Amino acid sequence: MKRLITGVLTSAAWLLLLLLGPFPLFWLAITALAGVALTEYLTIVLPDLSKQTRIPLILFGLLPLLGAYSGEATGVLCGLTLALVALLLHTLSRYTSFTQPYEVISRSGFGYLYLSLCSAYLVLLMALPQGRFWLLLLTATTAASDTAAFYTGSKFGKHKLCPSISPGKTWEGFIGGLIGSLGAALLVQHFFLPGQGLVWICLIVLLLGCLGAAGDLSESVIKRAFGVKDSGNLLPGHGGLLDRIDSLLLTAPVLYYLLYLQTGLC
């Protein structure tokens, strides 16, 4: 019940923000959520650092999100460059206070690529024409895929998808997730994106479905490496924020560039 209530409340809040929130509010919300996800990530991969020591690393990681406010990929890349430069200079200035300085650089830097950069593409998608509806398609297919994969895998799952990383995931659940995501995408296309061809939508969803599963497994690799079950306890019944957005992290940039490619070809 706790999981269901949390899911309903967070979904309602997201839909309100997505469909009714102005761009500055959406950008501010994504930036704040990225800050929470970075906090969870750094707590996992750099557990020996104090909260005060992690604060500058989190602030540096928000620079790509600040650059995303421009609505251009150039702004995001500029923010990422500044984040990496700031991380290096900060580590050099406090070199003797870190037990493993290279671990701080490498693990924080990967977090900027994995979380900050990918999260920023949610903002870039919002800035596109019909961006709200493409984000709706992205999140609807992700949610439908997760739900369908869970129930299909629970009932019919026999063949393990990647047992060394996530023993609970099965090929049956993966296929069920793809079918669920296709169904959700076709509903969004019918009501909100009628000008988009069915074949194009199906190709997008199949690709994003595979990448979503890869994103989920990628977070599992990180948690397994550090012996962590959940990224946090922010969302009752669901774990941390990172546990809920892992499927979006790889799909958002790919969807952005697929739409960019479509625009360039038209």
C-alpha positions as CSV (number, residue, x, y, z in Angstrom):
1,M,0.0,0.0,0.0
2,K,2.8,2.4,0.9
3,R,4.4,1.8,-2.5
4,L,1.1,2.4,-4.3
5,I,0.4,5.6,-2.5
6,T,3.9,6.9,-3.2
7,G,3.6,6.0,-6.8
8,V,0.2,7.7,-7.2
9,L,1.3,10.9,-5.5
10,T,4.6,11.2,-7.4
11,S,2.9,10.5,-10.7
12,A,0.3,13.1,-10.1
13,A,2.9,15.7,-9.1
14,W,5.0,14.9,-12.2
15,L,2.0,15.1,-14.6
16,L,1.0,18.5,-13.1
17,L,4.5,19.8,-13.5
18,L,4.9,18.3,-17.0
19,L,1.6,19.6,-18.5
20,L,1.0,22.8,-16.6
21,G,4.3,24.0,-15.1
22,P,6.1,26.9,-16.9
23,F,9.5,26.2,-18.3
24,P,11.4,27.9,-15.4
25,L,9.5,25.9,-12.8
26,F,10.2,22.7,-14.7
27,W,13.9,23.5,-14.9
28,L,14.1,24.4,-11.2
29,A,12.4,21.1,-10.3
30,I,14.7,19.0,-12.5
31,T,17.7,20.8,-11.1
32,A,16.6,20.1,-7.5
33,L,15.9,16.4,-8.3
34,A,19.3,16.1,-10.0
35,G,20.8,17.5,-6.8
36,V,19.0,14.8,-4.7
37,A,20.1,12.1,-7.1
38,L,23.7,13.3,-7.0
39,T,23.5,13.3,-3.2
40,E,22.3,9.7,-3.2
41,Y,25.0,8.7,-5.7
42,L,27.9,10.3,-3.9
43,T,26.7,8.9,-0.6
44,I,27.0,5.4,-2.2
45,V,30.3,5.8,-4.1
46,L,32.1,8.0,-1.6
47,P,30.7,6.9,1.8
48,D,33.7,8.1,3.8
49,L,33.3,11.8,2.8
50,S,31.4,14.0,5.3
51,K,28.3,15.7,4.2
52,Q,30.1,19.1,4.3
53,T,32.8,17.7,2.0
54,R,30.2,16.4,-0.5
55,I,28.4,19.7,-0.8
56,P,30.9,21.3,-3.2
57,L,30.9,18.2,-5.4
58,I,27.1,18.3,-5.6
59,L,27.1,22.0,-6.5
60,F,29.6,21.4,-9.2
61,G,27.4,18.7,-10.6
62,L,24.5,21.1,-11.0
63,L,26.4,23.2,-13.5
64,P,25.2,21.2,-16.6
65,L,21.6,21.8,-15.3
66,L,22.3,25.5,-15.1
67,G,23.5,25.4,-18.7
68,A,20.3,23.6,-19.7
69,Y,18.2,26.7,-18.9
70,S,19.4,28.0,-22.3
71,G,17.5,25.2,-24.0
72,E,20.6,24.4,-26.1
73,A,22.9,21.4,-25.9
74,T,25.8,23.8,-26.1
75,G,24.9,25.3,-22.7
76,V,24.8,21.8,-21.1
77,L,28.2,20.9,-22.5
78,C,29.6,24.2,-21.3
79,G,28.2,23.5,-17.8
80,L,29.7,20.0,-17.9
81,T,33.1,21.3,-18.8
82,L,33.0,23.8,-16.0
83,A,31.9,21.1,-13.6
84,L,34.8,18.9,-14.5
85,V,37.3,21.8,-14.3
86,A,35.9,22.8,-10.9
87,L,36.1,19.2,-9.7
88,L,39.8,19.0,-10.7
89,L,40.7,22.4,-9.1
90,H,38.8,21.6,-5.9
91,T,40.6,18.2,-5.6
92,L,44.0,19.8,-6.2
93,S,43.3,22.5,-3.6
94,R,42.3,19.9,-1.0
95,Y,44.6,17.1,-2.1
96,T,46.0,16.3,1.3
97,S,42.6,16.1,2.9
98,F,41.4,13.3,0.7
99,T,42.5,9.7,1.4
100,Q,42.0,8.7,-2.2
101,P,42.0,11.9,-4.4
102,Y,41.7,10.0,-7.6
103,E,38.6,8.2,-6.3
104,V,37.0,11.5,-5.7
105,I,37.8,12.7,-9.2
106,S,36.8,9.5,-11.1
107,R,33.6,8.7,-9.1
108,S,32.4,12.3,-9.0
109,G,33.2,12.8,-12.6
110,F,31.3,9.7,-13.7
111,G,28.4,11.0,-11.6
112,Y,28.4,14.2,-13.6
113,L,28.2,12.3,-16.8
114,Y,25.7,9.7,-15.6
115,L,23.4,12.0,-13.6
116,S,24.0,15.6,-14.4
117,L,24.5,15.4,-18.1
118,C,21.6,12.9,-18.7
119,S,19.2,14.8,-16.4
120,A,19.9,18.0,-18.2
121,Y,18.4,16.5,-21.4
122,L,15.0,16.3,-19.7
123,V,15.2,20.1,-19.6
124,L,16.3,20.2,-23.3
125,L,13.4,18.0,-24.3
126,M,11.0,20.4,-22.5
127,A,12.4,23.3,-24.6
128,L,11.6,21.5,-27.9
129,P,8.4,22.1,-29.9
130,Q,5.8,19.7,-28.4
131,G,8.5,19.0,-25.7
132,R,5.9,18.4,-23.0
133,F,4.2,15.7,-25.0
134,W,7.5,14.0,-25.9
135,L,8.4,14.0,-22.2
136,L,5.0,12.6,-21.5
137,L,5.6,9.8,-24.0
138,L,9.0,9.1,-22.4
139,T,7.8,8.9,-18.9
140,A,4.6,7.0,-19.8
141,T,6.5,4.4,-21.7
142,T,9.1,4.1,-18.8
143,A,6.4,3.7,-16.2
144,A,4.4,1.3,-18.3
145,S,7.5,-0.7,-19.0
146,D,8.5,-1.0,-15.3
147,T,5.0,-2.0,-14.3
148,A,4.5,-4.5,-17.1
149,A,8.0,-6.0,-16.7
150,F,7.3,-6.5,-12.9
151,Y,4.0,-8.3,-13.3
152,T,5.0,-10.3,-16.4
153,G,8.3,-11.3,-14.8
154,S,6.6,-12.3,-11.5
155,K,4.0,-14.5,-13.3
156,F,5.8,-15.9,-16.3
157,G,9.5,-15.2,-15.7
158,K,11.7,-18.3,-16.1
159,H,14.8,-17.2,-18.1
160,K,17.1,-14.8,-16.3
161,L,18.0,-11.7,-18.2
162,C,21.3,-10.8,-16.4
163,P,21.5,-12.9,-13.2
164,S,25.0,-11.7,-12.2
165,I,23.7,-8.1,-12.0
166,S,20.0,-8.4,-11.2
167,P,18.8,-11.9,-10.4
168,G,15.2,-10.9,-10.4
169,K,15.0,-9.7,-14.0
170,T,13.9,-12.1,-16.7
171,W,13.6,-12.1,-20.5
172,E,9.8,-12.6,-20.1
173,G,9.6,-9.5,-17.9
174,F,11.7,-7.6,-20.4
175,I,9.5,-8.5,-23.3
176,G,6.4,-7.8,-21.3
177,G,7.9,-4.4,-20.5
178,L,8.4,-3.6,-24.2
179,I,4.8,-4.5,-24.9
180,G,3.6,-2.3,-22.1
181,S,5.7,0.6,-23.2
182,L,4.4,0.2,-26.8
183,G,0.8,0.3,-25.6
184,A,1.5,3.5,-23.5
185,A,3.3,5.1,-26.4
186,L,0.5,4.5,-28.8
187,L,-2.0,6.1,-26.4
188,V,0.2,9.2,-26.0
189,Q,0.7,9.3,-29.8
190,H,-3.1,9.1,-30.4
191,F,-4.1,11.9,-28.0
192,F,-1.0,14.2,-28.0
193,L,1.2,13.5,-31.0
194,P,-1.2,12.6,-33.8
195,G,1.1,14.0,-36.4
196,Q,3.8,11.4,-35.7
197,G,3.9,8.2,-37.7
198,L,3.2,4.9,-36.0
199,V,6.3,3.2,-37.4
200,W,8.5,6.1,-36.1
201,I,6.9,6.0,-32.6
202,C,7.3,2.2,-32.5
203,L,11.0,2.4,-33.5
204,I,11.6,5.1,-30.8
205,V,9.9,3.1,-28.1
206,L,11.6,-0.2,-28.9
207,L,15.0,1.6,-28.8
208,L,14.2,3.5,-25.6
209,G,12.8,0.3,-24.0
210,C,16.1,-1.5,-24.5
211,L,18.0,1.5,-23.2
212,G,15.7,1.9,-20.2
213,A,16.5,-1.7,-19.2
214,A,20.2,-1.0,-19.6
215,G,19.9,2.1,-17.4
216,D,18.2,0.1,-14.7
217,L,20.9,-2.5,-14.9
218,S,23.6,0.2,-14.8
219,E,22.4,1.5,-11.5
220,S,22.3,-2.1,-10.2
221,V,25.9,-2.5,-11.1
222,I,26.8,0.6,-9.0
223,K,24.7,-0.6,-6.0
224,R,26.1,-4.1,-6.2
225,A,29.6,-2.8,-6.3
226,F,29.1,-1.0,-3.0
227,G,26.8,-3.5,-1.4
228,V,23.8,-1.2,-1.3
229,K,20.2,-2.4,-1.8
230,D,18.5,1.0,-2.4
231,S,20.0,4.4,-3.3
232,G,18.1,6.0,-0.4
233,N,14.8,6.1,1.4
234,L,13.3,9.3,0.0
235,L,10.3,7.5,-1.6
236,P,8.6,5.0,0.8
237,G,8.2,1.7,-0.8
238,H,10.4,2.6,-3.8
239,G,13.8,3.4,-2.2
240,G,15.7,6.5,-3.3
241,L,15.1,8.9,-6.2
242,L,17.9,7.3,-8.2
243,D,16.1,4.0,-8.0
244,R,13.1,5.6,-9.8
245,I,14.9,7.6,-12.5
246,D,17.5,5.1,-13.6
247,S,15.6,4.1,-16.7
248,L,15.3,7.8,-17.8
249,L,19.0,8.6,-17.6
250,L,20.0,7.0,-20.8
251,T,16.7,7.4,-22.7
252,A,16.4,11.2,-22.3
253,P,19.6,12.1,-24.3
254,V,18.8,9.5,-27.0
255,L,15.3,10.7,-27.4
256,Y,16.5,14.3,-27.7
257,Y,19.0,13.4,-30.5
258,L,16.4,11.2,-32.3
259,L,14.1,14.1,-32.5
260,Y,17.0,16.4,-33.5
261,L,17.8,13.9,-36.3
262,Q,14.2,13.8,-37.3
263,T,14.1,17.6,-37.6
264,G,17.3,17.7,-39.6
265,L,15.9,15.1,-42.1
266,C,12.6,16.8,-42.5
